[in-house]
Amino acid sequence: MYDSTIDFTLDTICPCQEEATLRRVRATDASSKVTFTIKYLPYQLYPGASQTGEDKYEWYKRSCYGDSDEKMKMFQTLMTAYGASAGINYKFNGTVANTLPAHRLIQHYQATSPNGAEIADKLVLSLYHQYFEEEKHPSSAETLLAAAQAAGVEEGEARKFIADVGKDQEGMHELKVLIGEEAGNVLDQVPVVRVEGRKRDVTITGANEVEDYVKALMQIVRESE
């Protein structure tokens, strides 16, 4: 059995189809040959965003698409298609805001829990679901607590960690170091998925179809023996 780590560099407001890919691959005999474990690495597309946030639709239209309704509609069509391939029902309203507190939550439990990889997976899935499908704030205390509960973190423990917003927040220094490291590895497009292989690694950058990820993982499986 070959153990492969998938380094997944993301901002928590970026689309992800890795979970759908893993479900597909694990449903084949690949699961008897390779164990895939995701390691989430933090990156901020817009580190200057406020924690209060602003209207998501208007922000994307203004910041990414030249305040063009036509270009925004094209983006919605594209992302809706990507989402459909991964079982995600994208919505485009809600709030866009600074994602640093969400990254802090993910990195803390990924690094400190005995089953950190499993908890991190559940945290990310809940954060995505809340942001993309329920139009929730990406890193409010309410959103983070809901994600922690979905991941099986004890409520009192989660509340205490999330409420720590002082100068010496637990894990914040380490988080900022990781973000700095990934900023040097990533140009301007996330997610970046690096799949560790026995013979060679595979890197996929940006939003892709599920089939692209499946192809990459199956290549790792074929070359694992």
GIWOBEL-V782422 format. One record per pair of residues at least 12 apart in sequence whose ideal C-beta (glycine too) atoms are under 10 Angstrom apart, sorted by the first residue. I is the first residue (numbers start at 1). J is the second residue. D is the distance in Angstrom with one decimal. If there is no record, write none. Layout:
i->I j->J d->D
i->I j->J d->D
This chain:
i->1 j->31 d->9.6
i->1 j->32 d->7.6
i->1 j->33 d->6.8
i->1 j->34 d->7.1
i->1 j->35 d->6.1
i->1 j->224 d->8.6
i->2 j->33 d->6.6
i->2 j->34 d->4.9
i->2 j->35 d->7.3
i->2 j->36 d->9.6
i->2 j->196 d->9.3
i->2 j->197 d->8.5
i->2 j->198 d->5.6
i->2 j->220 d->8.0
i->2 j->221 d->8.3
i->2 j->223 d->9.1
i->2 j->224 d->4.0
i->2 j->225 d->8.0
i->3 j->34 d->7.6
i->3 j->35 d->4.9
i->3 j->36 d->8.4
i->3 j->37 d->7.0
i->3 j->196 d->8.6
i->3 j->198 d->9.9
i->3 j->224 d->9.6
i->4 j->34 d->5.4
i->4 j->35 d->6.9
i->4 j->36 d->5.3
i->4 j->37 d->7.3
i->4 j->195 d->6.3
i->4 j->196 d->5.0
i->4 j->197 d->6.7
i->4 j->198 d->8.1
i->4 j->201 d->9.3
i->4 j->202 d->9.9
i->4 j->217 d->8.2
i->4 j->220 d->5.6
i->4 j->221 d->8.7
i->4 j->224 d->7.6
i->5 j->35 d->9.5
i->5 j->36 d->8.0
i->5 j->37 d->5.5
i->5 j->38 d->7.9
i->5 j->39 d->5.5
i->5 j->117 d->9.4
i->5 j->194 d->8.6
i->5 j->195 d->8.1
i->5 j->196 d->4.8
i->5 j->201 d->9.9
i->6 j->18 d->7.1
i->6 j->21 d->9.4
i->6 j->22 d->8.4
i->6 j->36 d->5.7
i->6 j->37 d->6.8
i->6 j->38 d->4.7
i->6 j->39 d->6.8
i->6 j->40 d->9.4
i->6 j->193 d->6.3
i->6 j->194 d->7.2
i->6 j->195 d->5.2
i->6 j->196 d->7.3
i->6 j->202 d->9.6
i->6 j->213 d->9.5
i->6 j->216 d->9.5
i->6 j->217 d->8.2
i->6 j->220 d->9.2
i->7 j->38 d->8.3
i->7 j->39 d->5.4
i->7 j->40 d->8.5
i->7 j->41 d->5.8
i->7 j->182 d->9.5
i->7 j->185 d->9.4
i->7 j->192 d->7.9
i->7 j->193 d->7.4
i->7 j->194 d->4.3
i->7 j->195 d->8.0
i->7 j->196 d->7.4
i->7 j->201 d->9.0
i->7 j->203 d->9.1
i->8 j->38 d->5.3
i->8 j->39 d->6.8
i->8 j->40 d->5.3
i->8 j->41 d->6.6
i->8 j->120 d->9.6
i->8 j->121 d->10.0
i->8 j->124 d->8.5
i->8 j->190 d->9.3
i->8 j->191 d->6.1
i->8 j->192 d->7.7
i->8 j->193 d->5.6
i->8 j->194 d->8.0
i->8 j->195 d->9.5
i->9 j->39 d->9.7
i->9 j->40 d->8.1
i->9 j->41 d->4.4
i->9 j->42 d->7.7
i->9 j->43 d->5.1
i->9 j->178 d->9.8
i->9 j->179 d->10.0
i->9 j->181 d->9.8
i->9 j->182 d->5.2
i->9 j->183 d->9.8
i->9 j->185 d->7.0
i->9 j->186 d->5.7
i->9 j->190 d->5.8
i->9 j->191 d->6.2
i->9 j->192 d->4.2
i->9 j->193 d->7.8
i->9 j->194 d->7.8
i->9 j->205 d->9.3
i->10 j->40 d->6.6
i->10 j->41 d->7.4
i->10 j->42 d->7.6
i->10 j->43 d->6.4
i->10 j->45 d->9.5
i->10 j->99 d->9.6
i->10 j->103 d->9.1
i->10 j->106 d->9.3
i->10 j->124 d->7.8
i->10 j->128 d->9.6
i->10 j->182 d->9.4
i->10 j->186 d->9.7
i->10 j->190 d->5.4
i->10 j->191 d->4.4
i->10 j->192 d->7.9
i->10 j->193 d->8.9
i->11 j->42 d->7.8
i->11 j->43 d->5.4
i->11 j->44 d->5.7
i->11 j->45 d->4.7
i->11 j->46 d->7.9
i->11 j->47 d->9.5
i->11 j->99 d->5.7
i->11 j->102 d->9.0
i->11 j->103 d->8.0
i->11 j->138 d->9.1
i->11 j->179 d->9.8
i->11 j->182 d->10.0
i->11 j->186 d->9.8
i->11 j->190 d->5.6
i->11 j->191 d->8.2
i->12 j->40 d->9.2
i->12 j->42 d->8.4
i->12 j->43 d->9.5
i->12 j->44 d->9.1
i->12 j->45 d->9.9
i->12 j->99 d->4.6
i->12 j->100 d->9.4
i->12 j->101 d->9.4
i->12 j->102 d->4.3
i->12 j->103 d->6.4
i->12 j->105 d->9.2
i->12 j->106 d->7.4
i->12 j->123 d->9.2
i->12 j->124 d->7.2
i->12 j->127 d->5.2
i->12 j->128 d->7.6
i->12 j->131 d->7.3
i->12 j->138 d->5.8
i->12 j->139 d->7.1
i->12 j->143 d->9.8
i->12 j->147 d->9.6
i->13 j->44 d->9.3
i->13 j->45 d->7.2
i->13 j->46 d->8.3
i->13 j->49 d->9.0
i->13 j->56 d->8.8
i->13 j->96 d->6.6
i->13 j->97 d->8.4
i->13 j->98 d->9.7
i->13 j->99 d->5.8
i->13 j->102 d->8.6
i->13 j->127 d->8.9
i->13 j->128 d->8.9
i->13 j->131 d->6.2
i->13 j->132 d->8.6
i->13 j->138 d->5.2
i->13 j->139 d->8.9
i->13 j->190 d->9.8
i->14 j->43 d->8.4
i->14 j->45 d->7.0
i->14 j->99 d->9.2
i->14 j->128 d->9.0
i->14 j->131 d->9.9
i->14 j->132 d->10.0
i->14 j->189 d->9.2
i->14 j->190 d->5.1
i->14 j->191 d->5.6
i->14 j->192 d->10.0
i->14 j->206 d->9.4
i->14 j->207 d->7.9
i->15 j->79 d->6.7
i->15 j->82 d->6.3
i->15 j->83 d->7.3
i->15 j->86 d->8.2
i->15 j->88 d->7.5
i->15 j->90 d->7.9
i->15 j->128 d->7.8
i->15 j->132 d->7.3
i->15 j->190 d->9.6
i->15 j->191 d->7.7
i->15 j->206 d->9.7
i->15 j->207 d->5.5
i->15 j->208 d->9.8
i->16 j->38 d->9.8
i->16 j->40 d->9.8
i->16 j->86 d->8.0
i->16 j->88 d->8.7
i->16 j->124 d->7.0
i->16 j->125 d->8.4
i->16 j->127 d->9.7
i->16 j->128 d->5.9
i->16 j->132 d->9.3
i->16 j->190 d->9.7
i->16 j->191 d->6.2
i->16 j->193 d->9.2
i->16 j->207 d->9.0
i->17 j->82 d->7.1
i->17 j->83 d->8.6
i->17 j->85 d->7.0
i->17 j->86 d->4.1
i->17 j->87 d->9.1
i->17 j->88 d->7.9
i->17 j->191 d->8.9
i->17 j->193 d->9.6
i->17 j->207 d->7.8
i->17 j->208 d->7.2
i->17 j->209 d->7.6
i->17 j->210 d->5.1
i->17 j->211 d->9.8
i->17 j->212 d->8.8
i->17 j->213 d->6.3
i->17 j->214 d->9.8
i->18 j->36 d->9.4
i->18 j->38 d->6.5
i->18 j->40 d->9.9
i->18 j->86 d->8.9
i->18 j->121 d->9.2
i->18 j->124 d->9.0
i->18 j->125 d->9.9
i->18 j->191 d->7.8
i->18 j->193 d->6.6
i->18 j->195 d->10.0
i->18 j->204 d->9.7
i->18 j->210 d->9.1
i->18 j->213 d->6.4
i->18 j->217 d->9.4
i->19 j->38 d->8.6
i->19 j->86 d->7.7
i->19 j->87 d->9.0
i->19 j->88 d->9.6
i->19 j->121 d->7.3
i->19 j->124 d->8.3
i->19 j->125 d->6.2
i->19 j->128 d->8.7
i->19 j->210 d->9.8
i->20 j->85 d->7.6
i->20 j->86 d->4.1
i->20 j->87 d->6.1
i->20 j->88 d->8.3
i->20 j->210 d->5.2
i->20 j->213 d->8.2
i->20 j->214 d->9.0
i->21 j->36 d->9.2
i->21 j->86 d->8.2
i->21 j->193 d->9.1
i->21 j->208 d->9.6
i->21 j->209 d->9.8
i->21 j->210 d->5.5
i->21 j->211 d->8.8
i->21 j->212 d->8.7
i->21 j->213 d->3.8
i->21 j->214 d->5.4
i->21 j->215 d->9.5
i->21 j->216 d->8.4
i->21 j->217 d->6.4
i->21 j->218 d->9.9
i->22 j->36 d->6.1
i->22 j->37 d->9.9
i->22 j->38 d->7.7
i->22 j->121 d->9.0
i->22 j->213 d->8.6
i->22 j->214 d->9.3
i->22 j->217 d->7.7
i->23 j->86 d->9.7
i->23 j->87 d->9.3
i->23 j->210 d->9.5
i->24 j->210 d->6.9
i->24 j->211 d->9.0
i->24 j->213 d->8.5
i->24 j->214 d->5.3
i->24 j->217 d->8.5
i->24 j->218 d->9.4
i->25 j->213 d->8.6
i->25 j->214 d->6.2
i->25 j->216 d->9.7
i->25 j->217 d->4.8
i->25 j->218 d->6.7
i->25 j->220 d->9.3
i->25 j->221 d->7.4
i->26 j->217 d->9.5
i->28 j->214 d->9.5
i->28 j->217 d->9.9
i->28 j->218 d->8.0
i->28 j->221 d->8.3
i->29 j->221 d->8.8
i->30 j->214 d->9.8
i->30 j->217 d->7.3
i->30 j->218 d->6.6
i->30 j->220 d->8.8
i->30 j->221 d->4.3
i->30 j->222 d->9.0
i->30 j->224 d->8.8
i->31 j->221 d->9.2
i->32 j->221 d->9.7
i->33 j->220 d->9.4
i->33 j->221 d->5.5
i->33 j->222 d->8.9
i->33 j->224 d->5.5
i->33 j->225 d->7.1
i->34 j->195 d->9.9
i->34 j->197 d->9.2
i->34 j->198 d->8.9
i->34 j->217 d->8.0
i->34 j->218 d->9.6
i->34 j->220 d->6.3
i->34 j->221 d->5.0
i->34 j->222 d->9.7
i->34 j->223 d->9.7
i->34 j->224 d->5.1
i->34 j->225 d->9.6
i->35 j->224 d->10.0
i->36 j->195 d->7.8
i->36 j->196 d->9.3
i->36 j->217 d->6.7
i->36 j->220 d->8.0
i->36 j->221 d->9.1
i->37 j->117 d->5.2
i->37 j->118 d->9.4
i->37 j->120 d->10.0
i->37 j->121 d->9.4
i->37 j->196 d->9.5
i->38 j->110 d->9.4
i->38 j->117 d->6.6
i->38 j->118 d->9.8
i->38 j->120 d->7.3
i->38 j->121 d->6.2
i->38 j->124 d->8.4
i->38 j->193 d->9.0
i->38 j->195 d->9.9
i->39 j->110 d->7.3
i->39 j->111 d->10.0
i->39 j->116 d->9.3
i->39 j->117 d->7.2
i->39 j->120 d->8.0
i->39 j->194 d->9.5
i->39 j->196 d->9.6
i->40 j->103 d->8.6
i->40 j->106 d->5.5
i->40 j->107 d->7.5
i->40 j->110 d->6.1
i->40 j->116 d->9.8
i->40 j->117 d->8.9
i->40 j->120 d->5.3
i->40 j->121 d->8.4
i->40 j->123 d->8.6
i->40 j->124 d->6.3
i->40 j->178 d->9.9
i->40 j->191 d->9.8
i->41 j->103 d->9.5
i->41 j->106 d->9.7
i->41 j->107 d->8.7
i->41 j->110 d->9.7
i->41 j->178 d->6.5
i->41 j->179 d->8.8
i->41 j->181 d->8.1
i->41 j->182 d->5.3
i->41 j->185 d->8.5
i->41 j->186 d->9.1
i->41 j->190 d->9.7
i->41 j->191 d->9.6
i->41 j->192 d->8.3
i->41 j->194 d->9.1
i->42 j->99 d->8.5
i->42 j->100 d->8.5
i->42 j->102 d->9.1
i->42 j->103 d->4.1
i->42 j->104 d->8.5
i->42 j->106 d->7.3
i->42 j->107 d->6.2
i->42 j->175 d->6.3
i->42 j->176 d->9.0
i->42 j->177 d->10.0
i->42 j->178 d->5.4
i->42 j->179 d->5.0
i->42 j->180 d->9.9
i->42 j->181 d->9.3
i->42 j->182 d->6.4
i->42 j->183 d->9.7
i->43 j->99 d->9.3
i->43 j->103 d->8.4
i->43 j->178 d->8.9
i->43 j->179 d->6.4
i->43 j->181 d->9.7
i->43 j->182 d->4.7
i->43 j->183 d->6.8
i->43 j->185 d->8.7
i->43 j->186 d->5.6
i->43 j->190 d->5.3
i->43 j->191 d->8.5
i->43 j->192 d->7.9
i->44 j->98 d->7.8
i->44 j->99 d->6.1
i->44 j->100 d->6.8
i->44 j->103 d->7.4
i->44 j->176 d->9.9
i->44 j->179 d->6.1
i->44 j->182 d->9.0
i->44 j->183 d->8.1
i->44 j->190 d->9.4
i->45 j->99 d->8.3
i->45 j->186 d->9.6
i->45 j->188 d->7.9
i->45 j->189 d->9.0
i->45 j->190 d->6.6
i->46 j->59 d->9.1
i->46 j->63 d->8.0
i->46 j->96 d->8.0
i->46 j->97 d->9.3
i->46 j->98 d->7.7
i->46 j->99 d->8.2
i->47 j->98 d->7.4
i->47 j->99 d->8.8
i->47 j->100 d->7.6
i->47 j->176 d->9.9
i->47 j->179 d->7.9
i->47 j->183 d->8.9
i->48 j->98 d->8.0
i->49 j->63 d->9.8
i->49 j->96 d->6.8
i->49 j->97 d->5.7
i->49 j->98 d->4.4
i->49 j->99 d->7.6
i->49 j->100 d->9.1
i->49 j->138 d->9.4
i->49 j->139 d->9.7
i->50 j->96 d->9.6
i->50 j->97 d->6.4
i->50 j->98 d->6.1
i->51 j->97 d->5.9
i->51 j->98 d->4.8
i->51 j->99 d->9.5
i->51 j->100 d->7.9
i->51 j->101 d->7.4
i->51 j->137 d->9.1
i->51 j->139 d->7.2
i->51 j->140 d->8.3
i->51 j->165 d->9.6
i->52 j->95 d->8.5
i->52 j->97 d->6.7
i->52 j->98 d->8.7
i->52 j->137 d->9.0
i->52 j->140 d->9.5
i->53 j->94 d->8.9
i->53 j->95 d->4.1
i->53 j->96 d->5.8
i->53 j->97 d->3.0
i->53 j->98 d->7.5
i->53 j->137 d->6.0
i->53 j->138 d->7.8
i->53 j->139 d->8.7
i->53 j->140 d->8.3
i->54 j->95 d->6.9
i->54 j->96 d->6.3
i->54 j->97 d->7.5
i->55 j->93 d->7.4
i->55 j->94 d->8.0
i->55 j->95 d->7.0
i->55 j->96 d->7.6
i->56 j->91 d->9.0
i->56 j->92 d->6.6
i->56 j->93 d->6.0
i->56 j->94 d->4.7
i->56 j->95 d->5.8
i->56 j->96 d->4.4
i->56 j->97 d->9.0
i->56 j->131 d->8.7
i->56 j->132 d->9.9
i->56 j->135 d->7.4
i->56 j->137 d->9.6
i->56 j->138 d->9.1
i->57 j->72 d->7.4
i->57 j->76 d->9.0
i->57 j->91 d->9.6
i->57 j->92 d->5.2
i->57 j->93 d->5.4
i->57 j->94 d->8.2
i->57 j->96 d->8.9
i->57 j->135 d->9.8
i->58 j->72 d->9.3
i->58 j->93 d->9.5
i->58 j->96 d->9.1
i->59 j->95 d->8.8
i->59 j->96 d->4.7
i->59 j->97 d->9.4
i->60 j->72 d->6.6
i->60 j->75 d->7.0
i->60 j->76 d->9.2
i->60 j->79 d->10.0
i->60 j->92 d->7.5
i->60 j->96 d->7.2
i->61 j->73 d->9.6
i->61 j->75 d->8.6
i->61 j->92 d->9.5
i->63 j->96 d->8.8
i->72 j->92 d->8.3
i->73 j->92 d->10.0
i->75 j->92 d->8.5
i->76 j->90 d->7.8
i->76 j->91 d->9.7
i->76 j->92 d->5.7
i->78 j->90 d->10.0
i->78 j->207 d->8.4
i->79 j->92 d->8.0
i->79 j->132 d->8.8
i->79 j->207 d->7.9
i->80 j->92 d->9.0
i->81 j->209 d->9.0
i->82 j->207 d->5.8
i->82 j->208 d->8.3
i->82 j->209 d->7.2
i->82 j->210 d->8.8
i->83 j->132 d->7.5
i->83 j->133 d->8.7
i->85 j->208 d->9.8
i->85 j->209 d->5.8
i->85 j->210 d->5.0
i->85 j->211 d->8.0
i->86 j->209 d->8.8
i->86 j->210 d->5.6
i->86 j->213 d->9.5
i->87 j->210 d->9.3
i->88 j->128 d->7.6
i->88 j->129 d->8.2
i->88 j->132 d->6.2
i->88 j->133 d->6.7
i->89 j->129 d->9.5
i->89 j->132 d->8.0
i->89 j->133 d->5.3
i->89 j->134 d->9.9
i->90 j->131 d->10.0
i->90 j->132 d->5.4
i->90 j->133 d->7.1
i->91 j->131 d->9.4
i->91 j->132 d->6.7
i->91 j->133 d->6.1
i->91 j->134 d->7.7
i->91 j->135 d->5.3
i->92 j->132 d->9.0
i->92 j->135 d->8.2
i->93 j->135 d->5.1
i->94 j->130 d->9.2
i->94 j->131 d->7.1
i->94 j->132 d->8.8
i->94 j->133 d->9.9
i->94 j->134 d->7.9
i->94 j->135 d->3.1
i->94 j->136 d->6.4
i->94 j->137 d->7.3
i->94 j->138 d->8.6
i->95 j->131 d->8.7
i->95 j->135 d->7.7
i->95 j->136 d->7.6
i->95 j->137 d->4.6
i->95 j->138 d->7.3
i->95 j->139 d->9.7
i->95 j->140 d->8.2
i->95 j->143 d->9.7
i->96 j->131 d->8.9
i->96 j->137 d->8.9
i->96 j->138 d->7.2
i->97 j->131 d->9.7
i->97 j->137 d->5.8
i->97 j->138 d->5.7
i->97 j->139 d->6.1
i->97 j->140 d->7.7
i->97 j->143 d->9.7
i->98 j->138 d->8.3
i->98 j->139 d->6.6
i->99 j->127 d->8.9
i->99 j->131 d->9.2
i->99 j->138 d->5.4
i->99 j->139 d->5.3
i->100 j->139 d->7.0
i->100 j->169 d->9.8
i->100 j->172 d->8.2
i->100 j->175 d->7.4
i->100 j->176 d->8.5
i->100 j->179 d->8.3
i->101 j->138 d->8.9
i->101 j->139 d->4.2
i->101 j->140 d->8.2
i->101 j->141 d->8.1
i->101 j->143 d->9.0
i->101 j->144 d->6.2
i->101 j->162 d->7.4
i->101 j->165 d->8.2
i->101 j->169 d->9.0
i->101 j->172 d->9.5
i->101 j->175 d->9.8
i->102 j->123 d->8.3
i->102 j->124 d->9.0
i->102 j->127 d->5.7
i->102 j->130 d->10.0
i->102 j->131 d->8.9
i->102 j->137 d->9.8
i->102 j->138 d->5.9
i->102 j->139 d->4.1
i->102 j->140 d->9.3
i->102 j->143 d->7.5
i->102 j->144 d->6.4
i->102 j->147 d->7.8
i->103 j->127 d->9.8
i->103 j->139 d->8.2
i->103 j->171 d->9.6
i->103 j->172 d->9.8
i->103 j->175 d->5.9
i->103 j->176 d->9.5
i->103 j->178 d->8.3
i->103 j->179 d->7.2
i->104 j->139 d->8.8
i->104 j->144 d->8.9
i->104 j->161 d->8.5
i->104 j->162 d->8.9
i->104 j->164 d->9.2
i->104 j->169 d->7.1
i->104 j->170 d->8.4
i->104 j->171 d->5.5
i->104 j->172 d->6.2
i->104 j->174 d->9.2
i->104 j->175 d->5.2
i->104 j->176 d->9.5
i->105 j->119 d->9.9
i->105 j->120 d->9.4
i->105 j->123 d->6.3
i->105 j->124 d->9.9
i->105 j->127 d->8.3
i->105 j->139 d->8.2
i->105 j->143 d->9.6
i->105 j->144 d->5.3
i->105 j->145 d->9.4
i->105 j->147 d->6.9
i->105 j->148 d->6.8
i->105 j->151 d->9.2
i->105 j->153 d->9.0
i->105 j->158 d->8.3
i->105 j->161 d->7.3
i->105 j->162 d->6.9
i->105 j->171 d->8.8
i->105 j->175 d->9.8
i->106 j->119 d->8.8
i->106 j->120 d->5.5
i->106 j->121 d->9.7
i->106 j->123 d->5.2
i->106 j->124 d->6.3
i->106 j->127 d->7.8
i->106 j->144 d->9.7
i->106 j->147 d->8.7
i->106 j->151 d->9.5
i->106 j->175 d->9.2
i->107 j->120 d->8.2
i->107 j->123 d->9.9
i->107 j->171 d->6.2
i->107 j->172 d->9.6
i->107 j->174 d->7.1
i->107 j->175 d->5.3
i->107 j->178 d->6.7
i->107 j->179 d->9.5
i->108 j->120 d->9.5
i->108 j->123 d->9.6
i->108 j->153 d->9.9
i->108 j->161 d->6.6
i->108 j->162 d->10.0
i->108 j->169 d->9.9
i->108 j->170 d->7.0
i->108 j->171 d->4.6
i->108 j->172 d->9.6
i->108 j->174 d->8.9
i->108 j->175 d->8.2
i->109 j->122 d->9.3
i->109 j->123 d->6.5
i->109 j->147 d->9.9
i->109 j->148 d->7.8
i->109 j->151 d->7.0
i->109 j->152 d->9.8
i->109 j->153 d->6.6
i->109 j->157 d->9.8
i->109 j->158 d->9.0
i->109 j->161 d->8.6
i->109 j->171 d->9.6
i->110 j->123 d->8.1
i->110 j->124 d->9.5
i->111 j->171 d->7.8
i->111 j->174 d->7.8
i->111 j->175 d->9.8
i->111 j->178 d->9.7
i->112 j->161 d->10.0
i->112 j->170 d->9.5
i->112 j->171 d->8.3
i->113 j->151 d->9.2
i->113 j->152 d->9.6
i->113 j->153 d->8.3
i->115 j->151 d->9.8
i->115 j->152 d->8.7
i->118 j->151 d->8.1
i->118 j->152 d->8.5
i->119 j->148 d->8.8
i->119 j->150 d->9.9
i->119 j->151 d->4.8
i->119 j->152 d->6.8
i->119 j->153 d->6.9
i->120 j->151 d->7.9
i->121 j->151 d->8.1
i->122 j->147 d->7.8
i->122 j->148 d->9.1
i->122 j->149 d->9.8
i->122 j->150 d->5.8
i->122 j->151 d->3.7
i->122 j->152 d->6.9
i->122 j->153 d->9.0
i->123 j->144 d->8.7
i->123 j->147 d->5.0
i->123 j->148 d->7.0
i->123 j->150 d->7.6
i->123 j->151 d->4.7
i->123 j->152 d->9.8
i->123 j->153 d->8.3
i->124 j->147 d->8.3
i->124 j->151 d->9.1
i->125 j->147 d->8.5
i->125 j->150 d->7.6
i->125 j->151 d->8.6
i->126 j->143 d->8.5
i->126 j->144 d->9.4
i->126 j->146 d->6.5
i->126 j->147 d->3.9
i->126 j->148 d->8.3
i->126 j->149 d->8.4
i->126 j->150 d->4.0
i->126 j->151 d->6.7
i->127 j->139 d->8.1
i->127 j->143 d->6.9
i->127 j->144 d->8.0
i->127 j->146 d->8.9
i->127 j->147 d->5.1
i->127 j->150 d->9.1
i->127 j->151 d->9.8
i->128 j->147 d->9.4
i->129 j->146 d->9.5
i->129 j->147 d->8.9
i->129 j->150 d->8.4
i->130 j->142 d->9.2
i->130 j->143 d->5.3
i->130 j->144 d->9.5
i->130 j->146 d->6.4
i->130 j->147 d->7.0
i->130 j->150 d->9.0
i->131 j->143 d->7.6
i->131 j->147 d->10.0
i->134 j->146 d->9.3
i->139 j->162 d->9.8
i->140 j->162 d->9.5
i->141 j->158 d->10.0
i->141 j->159 d->8.4
i->141 j->162 d->5.3
i->141 j->163 d->7.1
i->141 j->165 d->9.0
i->142 j->162 d->9.4
i->143 j->162 d->9.6
i->144 j->158 d->7.7
i->144 j->159 d->9.6
i->144 j->161 d->8.8
i->144 j->162 d->4.9
i->144 j->163 d->9.9
i->145 j->158 d->5.8
i->145 j->159 d->6.5
i->145 j->161 d->9.8
i->145 j->162 d->6.0
i->145 j->163 d->9.5
i->146 j->158 d->9.6
i->147 j->162 d->9.7
i->148 j->161 d->7.9
i->148 j->162 d->7.2
i->186 j->205 d->8.2
i->187 j->205 d->8.3
i->188 j->206 d->9.9
i->189 j->205 d->5.6
i->189 j->206 d->4.6
i->189 j->207 d->8.6
i->190 j->205 d->7.9
i->190 j->206 d->7.6
i->190 j->207 d->9.1
i->191 j->204 d->8.2
i->191 j->205 d->7.8
i->191 j->206 d->7.4
i->191 j->207 d->7.6
i->191 j->208 d->9.0
i->192 j->204 d->7.5
i->192 j->205 d->5.1
i->192 j->206 d->8.1
i->193 j->205 d->7.8
i->193 j->206 d->9.6
i->193 j->208 d->8.5
i->193 j->212 d->9.6
i->193 j->213 d->7.0
i->193 j->216 d->7.6
i->193 j->217 d->9.6
i->194 j->216 d->9.9
i->195 j->213 d->8.7
i->195 j->216 d->5.7
i->195 j->217 d->6.4
i->195 j->219 d->8.4
i->195 j->220 d->5.4
i->196 j->220 d->7.7
i->197 j->216 d->9.3
i->197 j->217 d->9.7
i->197 j->219 d->7.4
i->197 j->220 d->4.5
i->197 j->221 d->9.2
i->197 j->222 d->9.6
i->197 j->223 d->5.7
i->197 j->224 d->7.4
i->198 j->220 d->7.7
i->198 j->221 d->10.0
i->198 j->223 d->5.8
i->198 j->224 d->5.2
i->198 j->225 d->8.0
i->199 j->219 d->9.5
i->199 j->220 d->8.8
i->199 j->222 d->9.5
i->199 j->223 d->4.4
i->199 j->224 d->8.4
i->199 j->225 d->9.9
i->200 j->219 d->8.6
i->200 j->220 d->8.8
i->200 j->223 d->7.1
i->201 j->216 d->9.9
i->201 j->220 d->8.6
i->202 j->215 d->9.1
i->202 j->216 d->4.5
i->202 j->217 d->8.2
i->202 j->219 d->6.2
i->202 j->220 d->6.5
i->202 j->223 d->9.6
i->203 j->216 d->8.6
i->204 j->216 d->5.8
